[in-house]
Amino acid sequence: MGNGDGTGFFTSVADTVDQLAATGYLASTAVATTVFLADRLGKPLLVEGPAGVGKTELAKAVAAIGQARLVRLQCYEGIDEARALYEWNHAKQLLRITAGRDENWDQARTDIFGEEFLLTRPLLTAIRGEEPTVLLIDEMDKADVEVEALLLEVLSDFQVTVPELGTITASRRPFVLLTSNATRELSEALRRRCLFLHLDYPEAELERRIVRQKVPGLDDTLAGSLVRVVGALRAMELRKAPSVAETIDWARTLLALGADTLDEAVVRDTLGVILKHQDDVRKAAQKLTLA
Amino acid sequence: MTGTGTGPDTGTGTGTGPDTGTGTGPATGTNTPADANAPADTAARLTGLVRALRGHGLRIGPAETVDAAAVLDVLGFVDREQVRAGLAAALLRSDGQRPVFDATFDLFFPLGVGVPEALRADPPALPDDPEPPRFGRPDPVREDLRERLAAALAADDRAAQARLAGEVVEAFGRYGAAAGPGSAPGSDGWSAHQALGRLAPETLLARVLAALRAGSTAPEDVSDLVLADEIRRRIRDFRALVTGEARRRVAELRGAERIAERAVAPTVDRIDFLAAGREQLAELRRTVHPLARKLATRLAARRRRAARGQIDLRRTLRRSLSTGGVPLRPAYRLRRPARPELVLLCDVSGSVAGFADFTMLLVQAMSEQFSRVRVFAFVNRTAEVTDLLNRGGTDPARLAARILAEAKVTGYHGNSDYGTALGEFAERHLDAVGPRTSVLILGDARNNHRDPNLDALRRIAGRARRVFWLNPERTALWPTGDSAAPAYAGVVEMHSCRNARRLGELIARLLPV
């Protein structure tokens, strides 16, 4: 595994931090290091973590930095080869056959399995591109286990085999990022081919910087209090802990309401923005008034 | 051993232990670049780390080890946190493995050798106090450390806390020969427990709170209310720092391999139910929902496969008539999508309460996978606790206490009596069990030498679709003492289930879909 295999978007970990920050993505050391390694070693990056911590945003940021095309494969239950890899355009093939009635079978056969009749889906599109590409395979855990097997060839060798055409190898390796919410365990075979990054809720200081960046109008001390309360809520045993996206929503709400301190009344009125279950709201309200 | 590099002696620090002479490996400092003998040493360290992680049940193949080496090659040894993050990316496969990895990483890629670098370069000023400490008189070293720790905790200054952890272990953690002459070799070492006992960082809470509140301008601010919890978390993190530091010092005396094997806590899903403490049980509870989700998808996959069914020959032939007798479209025998019912019968007595607790919460979290879940608890009498459990979703921590307080699970005494409890269930609640019901019995079958009442269990097994008994004890312990496990195992299928990982496997495999 030499250095020539990588995508070459970054030069060092520090450079990764800077470039990500320039696109508006504030990354911790762990995130920057892993992204840098994925870039340098040319390995796919599997990002796992709770919803709303910026897994998909990370792919977008990397694409913006590399001025790369972002090819996105959104996984769902029941996704199959025809949706993920490629498909033959049957209607067009039939038209072709009816159009050339007097040619013999050999001619027709070689013709209808040509490039012209191939519909490329995200995985093949990402492999075939000449320009720099970021391939985002989103919510991998939503797809069925069979799809993972389909991905293995793409992820380890960056190639796709179409029986009628032969093997198509990437002329330029894409930066591959897979995300998962860990609703099911991905197979060992898939995990082995990837670098692994667990993206958790950020540390208080980093989260405060994120809030300040996304909601610039918010008062600095208020942002600090906000992040602190969210941190305390995450430490409680809640059904759904508030994510970074929800912290930012809350900050926007407070800004819109014109609140300048996080007093009890404000919190009680706006708790619904960050907590999505009635049980959680009740529990949090209790905690924040009695403690 | 850790120090295979034997360069010239650079251990010139103050108050170094007996072992510092050999300490000149490549990891003498936080930001020392790899020196001449690094390559061979690094490979040995890396494979040592991998071996230790495998010992903790992490599946790491040679391909991952090679990846990790490539990572080290790219990153170099400039920044230790980068190396940590990079190796984690190459070696780990799930978040639950992270605590084990961090502790093991600290042993194989230690922050330094002997006294922490920062202390050697800039030793803390010893208080000007000629008198030796004695009982009843405040120890100035301790007071000084507590003072600085309070400041570091208030400021949330991680670097200062790390340095203080080193100082605390150096000052208070030593025991045996390391502390002075006169004890047997091999009995010396460093103890985090001893150091933390002397320092008592928990008692700083009030001081830190007062310091922070004094600077705060808006007392009505809600974030003030959660401050105490936050300080408690910071103190807990500091305790972990001290524990790690002591482990590093011990590893220098005993070898990283041995310490990694014995002193690093296992991953949460491998904690023994019977040995788990309060903190560990709380940690286990946090894994209930993720585990339930994973099991649900596994069960759903099995259900899909099972629903595919076999070919229905009669309907296929009937259908083939419309295509001239050629069976183009096969018809499958469809299954009625009936979800199974589940009855859980749990021993909630003190000895196995942690196990019962976890399983009850897990089953409740998975309840949509079953058409009906009923939960019964017993110590020596049986009571239905399904409602208690459903209401308990808001406060899982107190579930066991509430069951003991509100449900009638004990009679005249507080000891387990499986015979009476099973008998009572067979007598009063047998209508909960039908031909679609799977029954899970949880308990160690320690019956205090009473009548096991096998007949009652036979009656339950006779009505149910399947009955499984999950026993949190090792199989080897079943035939010992007052356990009726062998007798019960003769009637129903009994499985040993000692940790969350095993429980997940059993539930995914045993339960019908």
Interface residues (C-beta under 8 A of the other chain):
Chain A: M1 N3 V13 T29 A30 T33 T34 F36 L37 A38 R40 L41 K43 L45 E48 G49 D144 V145 A182 T183 R184 E185 E188 R191 R192 L195 F196 L197 H198 D200 A204 E205 T221 G224 S225 L226 R228 V229 G231 A232 A235 E237 R239 T261 L262 D263 E264 V267 D279 R282 K283 K287 L288 T289 A291
Chain B: R59 G61 A63 E64 V66 D67 A70 V71 V74 L75 D79 E81 Q82 A85 G86 A88 A89 A90 L92 R93 S94 D95 R98 D156 T217 A218 E220 D221 V222 S223 L225 V226 L227 A228 D229 E230 R233 R285 R286 H289 P290 R293 K294 T297 R298 A301 G393 T394 D395 P396 A397
